[in-house]
Amino acid sequence: MQDITDQLAAQDLSRLAPGELESRLRELIRRYAREGSTRHARAVIQHIEALYLHPAGSRDPDQQSHLRRFARHWRWLAEQRTGTLAHSH
């Protein structure tokens, strides 16, 4: 069920303008910094990917490379957080 919810959320993100995606991304990063939740890290990844894939987004190769590295970093953070939670139980 969560996979379907994630897909729907990703489709909804594709309808947002790049500026709105960036604004939401900043807020999600602030929330992650306060709470450190895996859910927020995954939402950050979704927003970065939506920016990367957005048809109105920049096609500058350097910016695209930066977004790919940024998403990879957040995937790592989400995995680390998930691993930490698994070991604490």
Z-matrix of the N, CA and C atoms (Angstrom, degrees):
N
C 1 1.449
C 2 1.527 1 111.52
N 3 1.331 2 117.29 1 -38.97
C 4 1.457 3 120.82 2 179.71
C 5 1.526 4 111.26 3 -61.89
N 6 1.352 5 117.81 4 -36.12
C 7 1.462 6 120.96 5 179.10
C 8 1.519 7 111.18 6 -61.31
N 9 1.334 8 116.50 7 -41.45
C 10 1.464 9 120.55 8 178.61
C 11 1.518 10 110.10 9 -64.34
N 12 1.316 11 116.95 10 -43.46
C 13 1.462 12 121.28 11 178.15
C 14 1.520 13 110.90 12 -61.24
N 15 1.339 14 117.06 13 -42.18
C 16 1.463 15 120.71 14 178.35
C 17 1.519 16 111.42 15 -63.81
N 18 1.329 17 117.99 16 -40.07
C 19 1.458 18 121.30 17 179.13
C 20 1.518 19 110.94 18 -65.37
N 21 1.336 20 116.45 19 -43.05
C 22 1.460 21 119.78 20 178.25
C 23 1.519 22 110.77 21 -62.43
N 24 1.325 23 116.17 22 -41.81
C 25 1.463 24 119.97 23 179.18
C 26 1.527 25 110.40 24 -63.41
N 27 1.324 26 117.40 25 -40.38
C 28 1.455 27 120.85 26 179.51
C 29 1.521 28 110.57 27 -65.02
N 30 1.337 29 117.27 28 -39.78
C 31 1.460 30 120.10 29 177.85
C 32 1.522 31 110.53 30 -64.90
N 33 1.321 32 117.25 31 -40.34
C 34 1.453 33 120.87 32 178.03
C 35 1.528 34 111.00 33 -63.41
N 36 1.320 35 117.10 34 -38.15
C 37 1.466 36 121.17 35 -179.98
C 38 1.521 37 111.34 36 -62.93
N 39 1.327 38 117.35 37 -33.07
C 40 1.461 39 120.00 38 -177.79
C 41 1.522 40 111.74 39 -66.87
N 42 1.311 41 116.76 40 -15.44
C 43 1.472 42 120.78 41 179.96
C 44 1.527 43 112.34 42 -87.42
N 45 1.315 44 117.09 43 -11.28
C 46 1.466 45 120.66 44 -178.79
C 47 1.529 46 110.72 45 -83.50
N 48 1.325 47 115.70 46 150.39
C 49 1.463 48 121.51 47 174.83
C 50 1.525 49 108.92 48 -71.27
N 51 1.341 50 117.58 49 152.24
C 52 1.471 51 120.33 50 179.70
C 53 1.530 52 112.92 51 -53.83
N 54 1.322 53 117.76 52 -39.56
C 55 1.469 54 120.24 53 179.54
C 56 1.521 55 112.38 54 -62.40
N 57 1.327 56 116.89 55 -38.67
C 58 1.465 57 121.20 56 178.13
C 59 1.527 58 110.15 57 -68.84
N 60 1.333 59 116.70 58 -40.22
C 61 1.470 60 120.09 59 176.84
C 62 1.523 61 110.61 60 -60.56
N 63 1.334 62 116.46 61 -43.58
C 64 1.468 63 120.54 62 -179.99
C 65 1.525 64 111.19 63 -64.14
N 66 1.318 65 116.74 64 -40.89
C 67 1.467 66 120.72 65 178.86
C 68 1.530 67 111.09 66 -63.30
N 69 1.325 68 115.98 67 -45.15
C 70 1.463 69 119.75 68 178.64
C 71 1.527 70 110.91 69 -66.34
N 72 1.318 71 116.78 70 -35.92
C 73 1.464 72 121.61 71 178.64
C 74 1.529 73 110.64 72 -62.47
N 75 1.317 74 116.61 73 -44.59
C 76 1.473 75 120.10 74 177.69
C 77 1.529 76 111.13 75 -59.05
N 78 1.327 77 116.24 76 -44.14
C 79 1.470 78 119.85 77 179.97
C 80 1.528 79 111.11 78 -64.91
N 81 1.314 80 117.64 79 -41.29
C 82 1.461 81 120.76 80 178.90
C 83 1.532 82 111.63 81 -63.08
N 84 1.323 83 116.22 82 -39.31
C 85 1.471 84 119.85 83 178.74
C 86 1.530 85 109.78 84 -65.48
N 87 1.329 86 117.38 85 -39.97
C 88 1.471 87 120.37 86 176.51
C 89 1.529 88 110.50 87 -62.41
N 90 1.330 89 116.87 88 -42.88
C 91 1.471 90 120.16 89 178.87
C 92 1.526 91 110.73 90 -63.60
N 93 1.330 92 115.73 91 -41.80
C 94 1.465 93 118.54 92 178.88
C 95 1.531 94 109.55 93 -61.83
N 96 1.325 95 117.34 94 -41.53
C 97 1.464 96 120.72 95 -179.57
C 98 1.532 97 111.28 96 -61.35
N 99 1.332 98 117.10 97 -34.88
C 100 1.470 99 120.94 98 179.05
C 101 1.521 100 112.26 99 -78.82
N 102 1.339 101 116.86 100 -42.75
C 103 1.463 102 120.55 101 -169.99
C 104 1.520 103 114.50 102 -107.98
N 105 1.331 104 117.02 103 -26.07
C 106 1.460 105 120.91 104 178.89
C 107 1.519 106 114.71 105 64.77
N 108 1.334 107 117.38 106 29.61
C 109 1.463 108 118.56 107 -175.85
C 110 1.531 109 111.90 108 -84.77
N 111 1.314 110 114.61 109 144.85
C 112 1.461 111 121.44 110 176.29
C 113 1.520 112 109.95 111 -61.91
N 114 1.309 113 117.00 112 -36.36
C 115 1.464 114 121.69 113 179.36
C 116 1.528 115 110.94 114 -58.90
N 117 1.333 116 116.79 115 -42.86
C 118 1.457 117 119.93 116 178.50
C 119 1.530 118 110.86 117 -68.23
N 120 1.314 119 117.33 118 -38.92
C 121 1.464 120 120.16 119 178.13
C 122 1.525 121 110.51 120 -61.50
N 123 1.319 122 116.87 121 -41.78
C 124 1.470 123 120.06 122 178.68
C 125 1.520 124 111.50 123 -66.96
N 126 1.317 125 117.02 124 -36.78
C 127 1.469 126 120.59 125 177.17
C 128 1.531 127 110.21 126 -65.44
N 129 1.336 128 116.82 127 -38.00
C 130 1.462 129 120.80 128 176.34
C 131 1.531 130 109.28 129 -59.79
N 132 1.325 131 116.55 130 -45.95
C 133 1.466 132 121.16 131 179.52
C 134 1.526 133 110.33 132 -58.82
N 135 1.324 134 117.02 133 -45.18
C 136 1.465 135 120.04 134 179.62
C 137 1.523 136 111.79 135 -60.26
N 138 1.312 137 116.84 136 -41.16
C 139 1.464 138 120.52 137 -179.65
C 140 1.531 139 111.12 138 -68.71
N 141 1.317 140 117.43 139 -40.38
C 142 1.466 141 120.32 140 177.56
C 143 1.531 142 109.75 141 -62.40
N 144 1.324 143 116.61 142 -44.98
C 145 1.460 144 120.12 143 179.62
C 146 1.525 145 111.34 144 -64.40
N 147 1.334 146 117.18 145 -38.07
C 148 1.464 147 120.19 146 177.35
C 149 1.528 148 110.50 147 -63.35
N 150 1.333 149 117.00 148 -39.49
C 151 1.465 150 120.26 149 176.21
C 152 1.524 151 111.05 150 -63.71
N 153 1.314 152 115.95 151 -44.03
C 154 1.461 153 121.42 152 -178.74
C 155 1.531 154 111.07 153 -61.28
N 156 1.314 155 116.58 154 -40.16
C 157 1.463 156 121.68 155 -175.09
C 158 1.525 157 114.10 156 -91.16
N 159 1.314 158 117.77 157 -8.12
C 160 1.469 159 120.92 158 -174.32
C 161 1.527 160 111.11 159 -61.69
N 162 1.336 161 117.10 160 131.07
C 163 1.470 162 119.71 161 -178.86
C 164 1.530 163 113.89 162 -63.34
N 165 1.318 164 117.05 163 -27.34
C 166 1.465 165 120.09 164 179.41
C 167 1.527 166 111.90 165 -92.09
N 168 1.327 167 116.53 166 1.43
C 169 1.463 168 120.58 167 -178.14
C 170 1.519 169 112.27 168 -74.82
N 171 1.274 170 114.26 169 169.67
C 172 1.459 171 121.60 170 -180.00
C 173 1.524 172 110.42 171 -67.78
N 174 1.295 173 116.39 172 138.71
C 175 1.462 174 121.41 173 175.40
C 176 1.532 175 110.67 174 -104.75
N 177 1.318 176 115.03 175 16.58
C 178 1.457 177 120.73 176 176.63
C 179 1.525 178 108.56 177 -64.38
N 180 1.330 179 118.61 178 121.50
C 181 1.467 180 120.52 179 -177.85
C 182 1.530 181 113.80 180 -56.55
N 183 1.325 182 117.53 181 -37.09
C 184 1.471 183 119.67 182 178.84
C 185 1.528 184 111.58 183 -65.27
N 186 1.329 185 116.35 184 -42.26
C 187 1.460 186 119.13 185 179.40
C 188 1.528 187 110.42 186 -68.04
N 189 1.312 188 117.84 187 -40.07
C 190 1.459 189 120.88 188 178.01
C 191 1.532 190 110.40 189 -62.14
N 192 1.320 191 116.46 190 -41.61
C 193 1.463 192 120.55 191 177.89
C 194 1.530 193 110.46 192 -63.74
N 195 1.316 194 116.07 193 -42.15
C 196 1.462 195 120.70 194 178.17
C 197 1.523 196 110.90 195 -60.23
N 198 1.330 197 117.30 196 -45.05
C 199 1.463 198 120.53 197 -179.89
C 200 1.529 199 111.36 198 -63.98
N 201 1.336 200 117.62 199 -38.66
C 202 1.469 201 120.16 200 177.32
C 203 1.527 202 110.85 201 -63.44
N 204 1.337 203 117.02 202 -43.81
C 205 1.473 204 120.34 203 178.37
C 206 1.527 205 111.10 204 -65.68
N 207 1.316 206 116.37 205 -39.02
C 208 1.465 207 121.75 206 179.37
C 209 1.530 208 109.70 207 -62.90
N 210 1.327 209 117.57 208 -44.65
C 211 1.471 210 121.36 209 177.90
C 212 1.520 211 110.57 210 -63.65
N 213 1.323 212 117.60 211 -40.24
C 214 1.471 213 121.32 212 178.60
C 215 1.531 214 110.34 213 -61.79
N 216 1.316 215 116.42 214 -42.01
C 217 1.462 216 121.26 215 178.06
C 218 1.536 217 110.49 216 -60.87
N 219 1.316 218 116.91 217 -45.13
C 220 1.461 219 120.18 218 -179.02
C 221 1.517 220 111.73 219 -69.49
N 222 1.327 221 118.31 220 -32.29
C 223 1.468 222 119.65 221 173.76
C 224 1.526 223 109.64 222 -62.49
N 225 1.326 224 115.37 223 -41.93
C 226 1.466 225 120.09 224 177.81
C 227 1.524 226 109.99 225 -61.25
N 228 1.336 227 116.87 226 -45.85
C 229 1.466 228 119.89 227 178.77
C 230 1.525 229 111.08 228 -59.18
N 231 1.314 230 117.72 229 -44.37
C 232 1.463 231 121.47 230 -179.81
C 233 1.523 232 110.54 231 -62.56
N 234 1.329 233 116.85 232 -41.21
C 235 1.463 234 120.69 233 179.04
C 236 1.521 235 111.11 234 -66.42
N 237 1.326 236 117.07 235 -41.01
C 238 1.463 237 120.79 236 179.00
C 239 1.523 238 110.24 237 -63.36
N 240 1.307 239 115.55 238 -42.88
C 241 1.465 240 120.61 239 -179.44
C 242 1.525 241 110.17 240 -64.87
N 243 1.335 242 116.49 241 -42.28
C 244 1.467 243 121.05 242 178.62
C 245 1.522 244 109.91 243 -63.04
N 246 1.338 245 116.86 244 -43.08
C 247 1.465 246 121.03 245 178.42
C 248 1.509 247 112.17 246 -63.86
N 249 1.323 248 117.14 247 -38.31
C 250 1.456 249 121.64 248 179.27
C 251 1.525 250 109.81 249 -65.86
N 252 1.318 251 116.71 250 -42.65
C 253 1.461 252 120.13 251 179.25
C 254 1.524 253 111.33 252 -65.64
N 255 1.318 254 117.69 253 -38.73
C 256 1.461 255 121.52 254 -179.74
C 257 1.531 256 110.71 255 -65.20
N 258 1.324 257 117.53 256 -37.49
C 259 1.460 258 120.92 257 -178.85
C 260 1.533 259 112.90 258 -78.12
N 261 1.314 260 116.97 259 -17.80
C 262 1.469 261 118.72 260 -178.16
C 263 1.515 262 112.76 261 -84.36
N 264 1.332 263 117.68 262 -8.33
C 265 1.479 264 119.73 263 -179.60
C 266 1.485 265 112.58 264 -96.86
